[in-house]
Amino acid sequence: MSHESIPLELVGVRIELPTNTPIVLLREVGGSRFLPIWIGAAEATAIAFALEGVEPQRPMTHDLFKTAAEALGAAVDRVLVTEFRDGIYYADLVLVRDGQEVVISSRPSDAIALAARTGAPIAVRPAVLDEAGVEIRDEDEEDEVARFRSFLDEIEPEDFGSTR
């Protein structure tokens, strides 16, 4: 299997209407493709909190994992979306401890929530972006969002799968 990957930028969390389903939206760095991943409400909240700098009164699960990893001398190195199979996304959370990589299979939403807290880079295998990526060519951000919303009006969550 190839170890190539394409860097992604975490655009944010959106709500797909009319189903009110949360989506984490990733954009190909230096490209025009987006990777929308349907996620659970708890993960959507965790990602949104991290992006907005909201510090909950008590640590959420992803904060706890980050703190525990750090206490054990490990750091979140990167997140890699590895597969899109049977409508479900798969990811690896890559930690580094004492110079050694530790790869943990993860739901993309959980791994992305950790990346949002640690600043770790997010990437995707080219085959996943080729299969599930959404091409948006217009450079105008507002038009980009409008086109994405129009795209969401025409599809169902089952078209891309979920991380649940």
MARBA-3410 file (N, C-alpha, C, O; in Angstrom, 1 decimal):
164
0.8,-1.2,0.0,0.0,0.0,0.0,0.9,1.3,0.0,1.9,1.3,0.7 ~ 0.5,2.2,-0.8,1.2,3.5,-0.8,1.1,4.3,0.5,0.1,4.2,1.2 ~ 2.2,5.0,0.8,2.2,5.8,2.0,2.0,7.3,1.7,2.3,8.1,2.5 ~ 1.7,7.6,0.4,1.4,9.0,0.0,0.2,9.5,0.8,-0.7,8.8,1.2 ~ 0.3,10.8,1.0,-0.9,11.5,1.6,-1.0,12.9,1.1,0.0,13.5,0.6
-2.2,13.4,1.1,-2.5,14.8,0.7,-2.9,15.6,1.9,-3.8,15.2,2.6 ~ -2.2,16.7,2.2,-2.6,17.5,3.4,-4.0,18.1,3.2,-4.4,18.5,2.2 ~ -4.6,18.2,4.4,-6.0,18.8,4.4,-6.0,19.9,5.5,-5.3,19.9,6.4 ~ -6.9,20.9,5.2,-7.1,22.0,6.1,-8.5,21.7,6.8,-9.4,21.4,6.1 ~ -8.6,21.9,8.1,-9.8,21.8,8.8,-10.6,23.1,8.6,-10.3,24.1,9.2
-11.6,23.0,7.7,-12.5,24.2,7.5,-13.4,24.5,8.6,-13.6,25.6,9.1 ~ -14.0,23.4,9.2,-14.9,23.6,10.3,-16.0,22.6,10.3,-16.0,21.6,9.6 ~ -17.0,22.8,11.2,-18.1,21.9,11.3,-19.3,22.7,10.7,-19.5,23.9,11.0 ~ -20.1,22.0,10.0,-21.3,22.5,9.4,-22.5,21.6,9.8,-22.3,20.5,10.2 ~ -23.7,22.2,9.6,-24.9,21.4,9.9,-25.6,21.2,8.6,-26.0,22.2,7.9
-25.8,20.0,8.2,-26.6,19.7,6.9,-28.0,19.8,7.2,-28.6,19.1,8.1 ~ -28.7,20.6,6.4,-30.2,20.7,6.5,-30.9,19.9,5.4,-30.3,19.8,4.3 ~ -32.0,19.4,5.6,-32.9,19.6,6.7,-32.7,18.5,7.8,-33.5,18.6,8.8 ~ -31.8,17.6,7.7,-31.6,16.5,8.7,-30.9,17.0,9.9,-30.9,16.2,10.9 ~ -30.3,18.2,9.9,-29.5,18.7,11.1,-28.4,17.7,11.4,-28.1,17.6,12.6
-27.8,17.1,10.4,-26.7,16.2,10.6,-25.4,17.0,10.6,-25.1,17.7,9.6 ~ -24.5,16.9,11.6,-23.2,17.6,11.6,-22.2,16.9,10.6,-22.2,15.7,10.4 ~ -21.5,17.8,10.0,-20.4,17.4,9.0,-19.2,18.1,9.4,-19.2,19.3,9.6 ~ -18.0,17.4,9.4,-16.7,18.1,9.5,-16.3,18.3,8.0,-16.3,17.3,7.2 ~ -15.9,19.5,7.7,-15.5,19.8,6.3,-14.0,20.0,6.3,-13.4,20.9,7.0
-13.3,19.3,5.4,-11.8,19.4,5.2,-11.6,19.8,3.8,-12.3,19.4,2.9 ~ -10.5,20.6,3.6,-10.2,21.1,2.2,-8.8,20.7,1.9,-7.9,20.8,2.7 ~ -8.6,20.2,0.7,-7.3,19.9,0.1,-6.4,21.1,0.1,-6.8,22.1,-0.5 ~ -5.3,21.0,0.8,-4.3,22.2,0.8,-3.8,22.3,-0.6,-3.2,21.4,-1.2 ~ -3.9,23.5,-1.1,-3.4,23.8,-2.5,-4.2,23.2,-3.6,-3.8,23.2,-4.7
-5.4,22.8,-3.3,-6.3,22.2,-4.3,-7.7,22.7,-4.2,-8.0,23.7,-3.4 ~ -8.6,22.1,-4.9,-10.0,22.6,-4.9,-11.0,21.6,-4.4,-12.2,21.8,-4.5 ~ -10.5,20.5,-3.9,-11.4,19.4,-3.4,-11.7,19.5,-1.9,-10.8,19.9,-1.1 ~ -12.9,19.2,-1.5,-13.3,19.2,-0.1,-13.6,17.7,0.2,-14.0,17.0,-0.6 ~ -13.5,17.4,1.5,-13.8,16.1,2.0,-14.8,16.3,3.1,-14.5,16.6,4.2
-16.1,16.0,2.8,-17.1,16.2,3.9,-17.3,14.8,4.6,-17.5,13.8,3.9 ~ -17.3,14.8,5.9,-17.5,13.6,6.7,-18.6,13.8,7.7,-18.5,14.7,8.6 ~ -19.6,13.0,7.6,-20.7,13.1,8.6,-20.2,12.5,9.9,-19.6,11.5,10.0 ~ -20.5,13.3,11.0,-20.0,12.9,12.3,-21.2,13.0,13.3,-22.2,13.5,13.0 ~ -20.9,12.6,14.5,-21.9,12.6,15.6,-21.9,14.0,16.2,-20.9,14.8,16.1
-22.9,14.3,17.0,-23.1,15.6,17.6,-22.0,15.9,18.7,-21.5,17.0,18.7 ~ -21.6,14.9,19.4,-20.6,15.1,20.5,-19.3,15.4,19.8,-18.6,16.3,20.3 ~ -18.9,14.8,18.7,-17.6,15.1,18.0,-17.7,16.4,17.4,-16.7,17.1,17.4 ~ -18.8,16.8,16.8,-19.0,18.1,16.2,-18.8,19.2,17.2,-18.1,20.2,17.0 ~ -19.4,19.0,18.4,-19.2,20.0,19.5,-17.7,20.1,19.9,-17.2,21.1,20.1
-17.1,18.9,20.0,-15.7,18.9,20.4,-14.8,19.6,19.4,-13.9,20.4,19.8 ~ -15.0,19.4,18.2,-14.2,20.0,17.1,-14.5,21.5,17.1,-13.6,22.4,17.1 ~ -15.8,21.9,17.2,-16.2,23.3,17.2,-15.6,24.1,18.4,-15.1,25.2,18.2 ~ -15.7,23.5,19.6,-15.1,24.1,20.8,-13.6,24.3,20.6,-13.1,25.4,20.9 ~ -12.9,23.3,20.0,-11.4,23.5,19.8,-11.1,24.6,18.8,-10.2,25.4,19.1
-11.9,24.6,17.7,-11.6,25.7,16.7,-11.9,27.1,17.2,-11.3,28.0,16.8 ~ -12.9,27.2,18.1,-13.3,28.5,18.7,-12.6,28.8,19.9,-12.8,29.9,20.5 ~ -11.7,27.9,20.4,-10.9,28.2,21.6,-11.8,28.2,22.9,-11.4,28.7,23.9 ~ -12.9,27.5,22.8,-13.7,27.4,24.0,-13.1,26.3,25.0,-12.8,25.2,24.6 ~ -13.0,26.7,26.2,-12.4,25.8,27.2,-13.6,25.4,28.1,-14.1,26.2,28.9
-14.0,24.1,28.0,-15.1,23.7,28.9,-14.7,23.7,30.4,-13.5,23.6,30.7 ~ -15.7,23.8,31.2,-15.4,23.9,32.7,-14.7,22.6,33.1,-13.8,22.7,34.0 ~ -15.1,21.5,32.6,-14.4,20.2,32.9,-13.9,19.6,31.5,-14.6,19.9,30.5 ~ -12.8,18.9,31.5,-12.3,18.3,30.3,-13.3,17.4,29.6,-13.9,16.5,30.2 ~ -13.4,17.6,28.3,-14.2,16.7,27.5,-13.3,15.5,27.2,-12.1,15.5,27.5
-13.9,14.4,26.6,-13.1,13.2,26.3,-11.8,13.4,25.5,-10.8,12.9,25.8 ~ -11.9,14.3,24.5,-10.7,14.6,23.7,-9.7,15.3,24.4,-8.5,15.2,24.2 ~ -10.1,16.2,25.3,-9.1,16.9,26.2,-8.5,15.9,27.1,-7.2,16.0,27.3 ~ -9.2,15.0,27.6,-8.7,14.0,28.5,-7.7,13.1,27.8,-6.6,12.8,28.4 ~ -8.0,12.7,26.6,-7.0,11.9,25.8,-5.7,12.6,25.6,-4.6,12.1,25.7
-5.9,13.9,25.2,-4.7,14.7,24.9,-3.8,14.8,26.2,-2.6,14.7,26.1 ~ -4.4,15.1,27.3,-3.7,15.3,28.6,-3.1,13.9,29.0,-1.9,13.9,29.5 ~ -3.8,12.8,28.8,-3.3,11.5,29.2,-2.1,11.2,28.3,-1.1,10.7,28.8 ~ -2.2,11.4,27.0,-1.1,11.1,26.1,0.2,11.9,26.5,1.3,11.4,26.5 ~ 0.0,13.2,26.8,1.1,14.1,27.2,1.7,13.6,28.5,2.9,13.6,28.7
0.9,13.2,29.5,1.4,12.7,30.7,2.2,11.4,30.6,3.1,11.1,31.4 ~ 1.9,10.6,29.5,2.6,9.4,29.2,3.8,9.7,28.3,4.5,8.8,27.8 ~ 4.1,11.0,28.0,5.2,11.3,27.1,5.0,11.2,25.7,5.9,11.1,24.9 ~ 3.7,11.1,25.2,3.4,11.0,23.8,2.8,12.3,23.3,2.2,13.1,24.1 ~ 3.0,12.6,22.0,2.4,13.7,21.4,1.6,13.3,20.1,2.0,12.4,19.4
0.5,14.0,19.8,-0.2,13.7,18.6,0.6,14.3,17.5,0.8,15.5,17.4 ~ 1.1,13.4,16.6,1.9,13.8,15.5,1.1,14.2,14.2,1.4,15.2,13.6 ~ 0.1,13.4,13.9,-0.7,13.6,12.7,-1.9,12.7,12.7,-2.0,11.7,13.4 ~ -2.9,13.1,11.8,-4.1,12.3,11.6,-4.1,12.0,10.1,-3.8,12.8,9.2 ~ -4.4,10.7,9.8,-4.4,10.3,8.4,-5.8,9.6,8.1,-6.0,8.5,8.7
-6.6,10.2,7.2,-7.8,9.5,6.8,-7.3,8.4,5.8,-6.8,8.8,4.7 ~ -7.5,7.2,6.1,-6.9,6.1,5.3,-7.8,5.4,4.3,-7.3,4.9,3.3 ~ -9.1,5.3,4.6,-9.9,4.5,3.8,-11.3,5.1,3.7,-11.8,5.8,4.7 ~ -12.0,4.8,2.7,-13.5,5.0,2.5,-14.0,3.7,2.0,-13.9,3.4,0.8 ~ -14.6,2.9,2.9,-15.0,1.5,2.5,-16.5,1.3,3.0,-16.8,1.5,4.2
-17.3,0.9,2.1,-18.7,0.6,2.4,-19.4,1.8,3.0,-20.2,1.7,3.9 ~ -19.0,3.0,2.5,-19.6,4.2,3.0,-19.1,4.7,4.3,-19.7,5.6,4.9 ~ -18.0,4.2,4.8,-17.5,4.5,6.2,-16.1,5.0,6.0,-15.3,4.3,5.3 ~ -15.7,6.1,6.6,-14.3,6.6,6.6,-13.6,5.9,7.8,-14.1,5.6,8.8 ~ -12.3,5.7,7.5,-11.4,5.2,8.5,-10.2,6.1,8.7,-9.8,6.7,7.7
-9.6,6.2,9.8,-8.4,7.0,10.0,-7.4,6.4,11.0,-7.8,5.5,11.8 ~ -6.2,6.9,10.9,-5.2,6.6,11.9,-4.8,7.8,12.7,-4.6,8.9,12.1 ~ -4.7,7.7,14.0,-4.1,8.7,14.8,-2.7,8.3,15.1,-2.4,7.2,15.6 ~ -1.7,9.1,14.7,-0.3,8.8,14.8,0.3,9.6,16.0,0.3,10.8,16.0 ~ 0.7,8.9,17.0,1.4,9.5,18.2,2.9,9.2,18.1,3.3,8.3,17.4
3.6,10.1,18.7,5.1,9.9,18.8,5.5,9.9,20.3,5.1,10.8,21.0 ~ 6.2,8.8,20.7,6.7,8.7,22.0,8.1,8.2,22.0,8.4,7.2,21.4 ~ 9.1,9.0,22.6,10.5,8.6,22.6,11.0,8.3,21.2,11.8,7.4,21.0 ~ 10.5,9.2,20.2,11.0,9.0,18.8,10.3,7.9,18.1,10.7,7.7,16.9 ~ 9.5,7.2,18.7,8.8,6.0,18.0,7.3,6.4,17.7,6.6,7.0,18.5
6.9,6.0,16.5,5.5,6.2,16.1,4.6,5.1,16.7,5.0,4.0,16.7 ~ 3.5,5.5,17.2,2.5,4.6,17.6,1.2,5.0,16.8,0.7,6.1,16.9 ~ 0.7,4.0,16.0,-0.4,4.2,15.1,-1.7,3.6,15.8,-1.7,2.4,16.1 ~ -2.7,4.4,16.0,-3.9,3.9,16.6,-5.1,4.1,15.6,-5.3,5.2,15.1 ~ -5.8,3.0,15.3,-7.0,3.1,14.4,-8.0,4.0,15.1,-8.2,3.8,16.3
-8.6,4.9,14.4,-9.6,5.8,15.0,-10.7,6.2,14.1,-10.6,6.1,12.8 ~ -11.8,6.6,14.6,-12.8,7.3,13.8,-12.2,8.6,13.4,-11.6,9.3,14.2 ~ -12.4,9.0,12.2,-11.9,10.3,11.7,-12.3,11.5,12.6,-11.5,12.4,12.9 ~ -13.6,11.4,13.1,-14.1,12.6,13.9,-13.3,12.7,15.2,-13.0,13.8,15.7 ~ -13.0,11.6,15.9,-12.2,11.6,17.1,-10.8,12.1,16.9,-10.2,12.9,17.6
-10.2,11.6,15.8,-8.8,12.0,15.5,-8.7,13.5,15.1,-7.8,14.1,15.5 ~ -9.7,13.9,14.4,-9.8,15.3,14.0,-10.0,16.2,15.2,-9.4,17.3,15.3 ~ -10.8,15.8,16.1,-11.0,16.6,17.4,-9.7,16.7,18.1,-9.4,17.8,18.7 ~ -8.9,15.7,18.1,-7.6,15.7,18.8,-6.6,16.6,18.0,-5.9,17.4,18.6 ~ -6.7,16.5,16.7,-5.8,17.4,15.9,-6.2,18.9,16.1,-5.3,19.7,16.1
-7.4,19.2,16.2,-7.9,20.5,16.5,-7.4,21.1,17.8,-7.1,22.3,17.9 ~ -7.2,20.2,18.8,-6.7,20.6,20.1,-5.1,20.7,20.1,-4.6,21.5,20.9 ~ -4.5,20.0,19.2,-3.0,19.9,19.3,-2.3,20.6,18.2,-1.1,20.9,18.2 ~ -3.0,21.0,17.1,-2.4,21.6,16.0,-1.8,20.6,15.1,-1.0,21.0,14.1 ~ -2.0,19.3,15.3,-1.4,18.3,14.5,-2.0,18.4,13.0,-3.2,18.7,12.9
-1.2,18.1,12.0,-1.7,18.1,10.7,-2.6,16.9,10.4,-2.6,15.9,11.0 ~ -3.5,17.2,9.4,-4.5,16.2,8.9,-4.2,15.9,7.5,-3.9,16.9,6.7 ~ -4.2,14.7,7.1,-4.0,14.3,5.7,-4.9,13.2,5.3,-5.6,12.6,6.1 ~ -4.9,12.9,4.0,-5.8,11.8,3.5,-5.0,11.1,2.4,-4.2,11.6,1.7 ~ -5.3,9.8,2.3,-4.7,9.0,1.2,-5.4,9.5,-0.1,-6.6,9.8,-0.1
-4.6,9.6,-1.2,-5.1,10.1,-2.5,-6.3,9.3,-2.9,-7.3,10.0,-3.5 ~ -6.4,8.0,-2.8,-7.5,7.2,-3.3,-8.8,7.6,-2.6,-9.9,7.6,-3.2 ~ -8.7,8.0,-1.3,-9.9,8.4,-0.5,-10.4,9.7,-1.1,-11.6,9.9,-1.3 ~ -9.5,10.7,-1.3,-9.9,12.0,-1.8,-10.5,11.9,-3.2,-11.4,12.6,-3.6 ~ -9.9,11.0,-4.0,-10.4,10.7,-5.4,-11.8,10.2,-5.4,-12.6,10.6,-6.2
-12.1,9.3,-4.5,-13.4,8.7,-4.4,-14.4,9.5,-3.8,-15.6,9.6,-4.3 ~ -14.1,10.2,-2.7,-15.1,10.9,-1.9,-15.0,12.4,-1.9,-15.9,13.1,-1.3 ~ -14.0,12.9,-2.5,-13.8,14.4,-2.5,-14.8,15.1,-3.4,-15.3,14.5,-4.3 ~ -15.1,16.3,-3.0,-16.1,17.1,-3.8,-15.3,18.3,-4.4,-14.6,19.1,-3.7 ~ -15.3,18.4,-5.7,-14.6,19.5,-6.4,-15.3,20.8,-6.4,-16.5,20.9,-6.8
-14.6,21.8,-5.9,-15.2,23.2,-5.9,-14.1,24.1,-6.5,-13.1,24.2,-5.8 ~ -14.2,24.6,-7.6,-13.2,25.4,-8.3,-13.1,26.9,-8.0,-12.1,27.5,-8.1 ~ -14.3,27.4,-7.6,-14.3,28.9,-7.5,-13.5,29.3,-6.3,-13.6,28.7,-5.2 ~ -12.7,30.3,-6.4,-11.8,30.8,-5.3,-12.6,31.7,-4.3,-12.1,31.9,-3.2 ~ -13.7,32.2,-4.7,-14.5,33.1,-3.9,-15.1,32.3,-2.7,-15.9,31.4,-3.0
-14.7,32.6,-1.5,-15.1,31.9,-0.3,-16.6,31.8,-0.1,-17.2,30.8,0.1 ~ -17.3,33.0,-0.3,-18.8,33.0,-0.1,-19.5,32.1,-1.2,-20.4,31.4,-0.9 ~ -19.0,32.2,-2.4,-19.6,31.4,-3.5,-19.3,29.9,-3.2,-20.1,29.0,-3.5 ~ -18.1,29.6,-2.7,-17.7,28.3,-2.3,-18.7,27.7,-1.3,-19.1,26.5,-1.5 ~ -19.0,28.4,-0.3,-19.9,28.0,0.7,-21.3,27.8,0.1,-22.0,26.8,0.4
-21.8,28.7,-0.7,-23.1,28.6,-1.4,-23.1,27.3,-2.2,-24.1,26.6,-2.2 ~ -22.1,27.0,-3.0,-22.0,25.8,-3.8,-22.0,24.6,-3.0,-22.7,23.6,-3.3 ~ -21.3,24.6,-1.9,-21.3,23.4,-1.0,-22.7,23.2,-0.4,-23.1,22.1,-0.3 ~ -23.3,24.3,0.0,-24.7,24.1,0.6,-25.6,23.6,-0.5,-26.5,22.7,-0.2 ~ -25.5,24.0,-1.7,-26.3,23.5,-2.8,-26.0,22.0,-3.0,-27.0,21.2,-3.2
-24.8,21.6,-3.0,-24.4,20.2,-3.1,-25.0,19.4,-1.9,-25.5,18.3,-2.2 ~ -25.0,19.9,-0.7,-25.6,19.2,0.4,-27.1,19.0,0.2,-27.7,18.0,0.7 ~ -27.8,20.0,-0.4,-29.2,19.9,-0.6,-29.6,18.7,-1.5,-30.7,18.1,-1.5 ~ -28.6,18.2,-2.3,-28.9,17.2,-3.3,-28.4,15.8,-2.9,-28.7,14.8,-3.6 ~ -27.7,15.7,-1.8,-27.2,14.4,-1.4,-27.8,13.9,-0.1,-28.4,14.7,0.7
-27.6,12.7,0.2,-28.0,12.1,1.5,-26.7,11.6,2.2,-25.7,11.3,1.6 ~ -26.8,11.6,3.6,-25.6,11.1,4.3,-25.1,9.7,3.9,-23.9,9.5,3.9 ~ -26.0,8.9,3.4,-25.6,7.5,3.0,-24.7,7.6,1.8,-24.0,6.6,1.5 ~ -24.8,8.7,1.0,-23.9,8.8,-0.2,-22.4,8.8,0.2,-21.6,8.5,-0.7 ~ -22.1,9.3,1.4,-20.7,9.4,1.8,-20.4,8.5,3.0,-19.2,8.3,3.3
-21.4,8.0,3.6,-21.1,7.2,4.8,-21.0,8.0,6.0,-21.2,9.3,6.0 ~ -20.6,7.4,7.1,-20.4,8.1,8.4,-19.3,7.5,9.2,-18.7,6.5,8.7 ~ -19.0,8.1,10.3,-17.9,7.6,11.1,-18.5,6.8,12.3,-17.8,6.4,13.2 ~ -19.8,6.7,12.3,-20.4,6.0,13.4,-20.5,4.6,13.2,-21.1,3.8,14.0
END
